[in-house]
Amino acid sequence: MRHCCHESRARPRGSSRRARPSKAHREGERHGFVTAGESHGPALTAIVTGVPAGVSIDIEAINRDLARRQGGYGRGGRQKIEHDTASILSGVRFSKTLGTPITLQVVNDDFANWTDRMAVDGDAPTDLKRETCPRPGHADLVGMLKIASDDARDILERSSARETAARVAAGGIAKALLRNLASRSTPTCVALVPSSFRRTCSSKRAAIEASGAAALTRRRPVP
């Protein structure tokens, strides 16, 4: 039986071998999230990274936040169709995070009415109506020019208020992390200008005050 071994490089004396974390785990060193999905597509998705293992996740709390998003003034008929609930597809086991990316999904109920116009595969229907008039004040025109599309729907499906449902779901994970750290988010203004600019202003102000004091001294009558 042959014995195979891996060739190893010589290490400096006194150095210790440390296991290098895999790329999948190293991605978790940076907190963040990314969303995907179209307004009338099958679902919206959010992937949250940087959450350590052991954080308690309450899916019902996330769903309550999604229900709050659907309330309030200025809501259209779309909110009467959707019944937003989040599903966690990865990164959580037995209501505890695993320290790996967390995938959340919010299904679009209205996709059932758009299966022909928002199909993932196949060819476009012959009677497909293209959106050729960009909406004022939206990202439609810029997006159409960017990807050289003659259909604004390729853009407006992402530049839609519907996308915020995925952001609310991702925010539920962030809130769970803050609760785990027993922290409270408090907005604080640290600085409005760089410290170097403040130092320059301080030195100029000191020079102006010194010159003003010198001028005032010159004006004083000699007793």
C-alpha positions in Angstrom: 0.0 0.0 0.0 1.4 3.3 -1.0 1.4 6.1 1.5 0.7 9.6 0.0 1.5 12.8 1.8 1.2 16.4 0.9 4.3 18.4 0.5 4.5 21.2 3.0 6.7 24.3 3.0 9.1 24.8 5.9 7.9 27.2 8.5 10.0 29.6 10.5 11.0 28.4 13.9 8.5 29.4 16.6 5.6 29.9 14.2 2.4 28.0 14.8 0.1 26.6 12.3 -3.3 28.3 12.3 -6.3 27.1 10.4 -7.2 29.7 7.7 -11.0 30.2 7.6 -12.7 29.2 4.4 -13.8 31.9 2.0 -17.5 31.2 2.9 -16.8 32.0 6.5 -14.5 35.0 5.8 -17.3 36.6 3.9 -19.1 36.9 7.3 -16.5 39.3 8.6 -18.3 42.2 6.9 -21.9 43.1 7.9 -24.2 43.8 5.0 -27.1 42.6 2.8 -28.1 42.4 -0.8 -31.6 42.1 -2.2 -32.8 40.4 -5.4 -36.1 39.9 -7.2 -38.6 41.8 -9.2 -41.8 43.5 -8.1 -44.0 41.1 -10.1 -41.5 38.2 -10.2 -41.9 35.0 -8.2 -40.3 36.3 -5.0 -38.1 38.9 -3.4 -34.9 37.7 -1.7 -32.4 39.2 0.8 -29.1 37.7 1.8 -27.6 39.0 5.1 -23.9 38.5 5.9 -21.8 39.1 8.9 -24.2 37.8 11.6 -22.3 35.7 14.2 -23.5 32.3 15.3 -25.9 31.9 18.2 -28.2 34.9 17.6 -31.9 34.1 18.3 -34.2 34.7 15.3 -37.9 35.2 15.8 -39.5 34.8 12.4 -42.8 36.0 13.7 -41.2 39.3 14.7 -40.0 39.7 11.1 -43.5 39.0 9.8 -44.9 41.6 12.2 -42.5 44.2 10.7 -43.6 43.1 7.2 -47.3 43.6 8.2 -46.4 47.1 9.6 -44.9 48.0 6.2 -48.2 47.2 4.5 -50.2 49.5 6.7 -50.4 53.3 6.8 -51.4 55.9 4.2 -50.7 56.1 0.5 -50.9 52.3 -0.1 -52.2 51.1 -3.5 -54.2 48.2 -4.5 -51.2 45.9 -4.5 -51.2 45.7 -0.7 -54.6 44.1 -0.9 -53.2 41.3 -3.0 -50.0 40.6 -1.1 -49.8 38.9 2.3 -46.2 39.2 3.1 -44.5 36.6 5.2 -40.8 35.8 5.3 -39.2 32.4 4.9 -35.6 31.7 6.0 -33.8 29.4 3.5 -30.3 29.3 5.0 -28.1 30.4 7.9 -30.5 29.5 10.7 -31.1 26.2 12.5 -33.5 25.7 15.4 -34.0 29.5 15.6 -30.3 30.2 16.0 -28.0 31.7 13.4 -25.1 29.5 12.2 -22.7 32.3 11.4 -23.2 31.8 7.7 -25.1 34.0 5.2 -28.8 34.2 5.9 -31.2 34.0 3.0 -34.8 35.3 3.4 -37.5 35.1 0.9 -40.8 36.9 0.5 -43.1 35.4 -2.1 -45.0 37.7 -4.5 -48.7 36.5 -4.6 -49.3 38.8 -7.6 -46.9 36.8 -9.7 -49.8 34.4 -10.5 -51.2 37.3 -12.6 -47.9 38.0 -14.4 -46.6 34.6 -15.3 -46.6 35.3 -19.0 -45.1 38.8 -18.8 -42.5 38.0 -16.1 -41.5 34.4 -17.2 -37.9 33.5 -16.4 -37.3 31.3 -19.4 -38.7 31.1 -22.9 -39.5 33.8 -25.5 -41.6 36.9 -24.9 -45.2 36.6 -25.9 -46.1 38.1 -29.3 -48.7 40.3 -27.8 -46.4 41.7 -25.1 -47.0 45.3 -24.4 -43.7 47.2 -23.8 -43.4 50.1 -21.4 -41.9 52.7 -23.7 -42.8 55.8 -21.6 -40.4 56.3 -18.7 -42.0 57.6 -15.5 -40.9 61.1 -14.5 -38.8 61.2 -11.4 -38.0 57.5 -11.5 -35.0 55.5 -12.6 -36.7 54.2 -15.7 -34.9 56.4 -18.3 -31.5 56.2 -16.8 -31.8 52.4 -16.5 -33.0 51.9 -20.0 -30.0 53.9 -21.3 -27.6 52.0 -19.1 -28.6 48.5 -20.3 -29.8 49.6 -23.8 -33.3 48.3 -23.3 -36.4 49.6 -25.1 -38.7 48.3 -22.3 -38.9 50.3 -19.1 -40.3 47.2 -17.3 -36.8 45.8 -17.2 -35.9 48.7 -14.9 -39.1 49.5 -13.0 -39.5 46.0 -11.7 -36.4 46.7 -9.5 -36.9 50.4 -8.9 -40.1 49.7 -7.2 -41.4 50.3 -3.6 -42.1 46.5 -3.6 -38.4 45.9 -3.2 -38.5 47.4 0.3 -40.2 44.3 1.6 -36.9 42.5 1.2 -35.2 45.3 3.1 -37.6 45.0 6.0 -37.0 41.3 6.2 -33.2 42.0 6.3 -33.8 44.6 8.9 -35.5 42.0 11.1 -32.2 40.1 11.2 -30.3 43.3 12.2 -32.8 44.0 15.0 -32.2 40.5 16.3 -28.5 41.1 16.3 -28.9 44.3 18.2 -31.1 42.6 20.8 -28.5 39.9 21.2 -25.8 42.5 21.9 -28.1 44.2 24.4 -27.5 47.4 22.5 -29.7 50.2 21.5 -29.3 52.2 18.3 -28.9 55.9 19.1 -28.1 58.4 16.3 -25.1 60.5 17.1 -23.5 63.3 15.0 -19.7 62.7 15.3 -18.5 65.3 12.9 -19.7 67.4 10.0 -16.3 68.3 8.6 -12.9 66.4 8.6 -10.7 66.9 11.6 -7.9 68.4 9.4 -10.4 71.1 8.2 -11.3 71.8 11.8 -7.7 72.2 12.8 -7.1 74.6 9.9 -10.2 76.7 10.9 -9.0 76.7 14.5 -5.6 78.0 13.6 -7.0 80.7 11.3 -9.5 81.8 14.0 -6.7 82.0 16.5 -4.7 84.2 14.1 -7.7 86.4 13.4 -8.3 86.8 17.1 -4.6 87.6 17.8 -4.6 90.2 15.0 -7.8 91.7 16.3 -6.4 91.9 19.8 -3.3 93.6 18.5 -5.3 96.2 16.6 -7.4 96.9 19.6 -4.2 97.5 21.7 -2.9 100.0 19.1 -6.2 101.9 19.3 -6.0 102.4 23.0 -4.9 105.9 24.1 -1.7 106.1 25.9 -2.3 107.2 29.5 
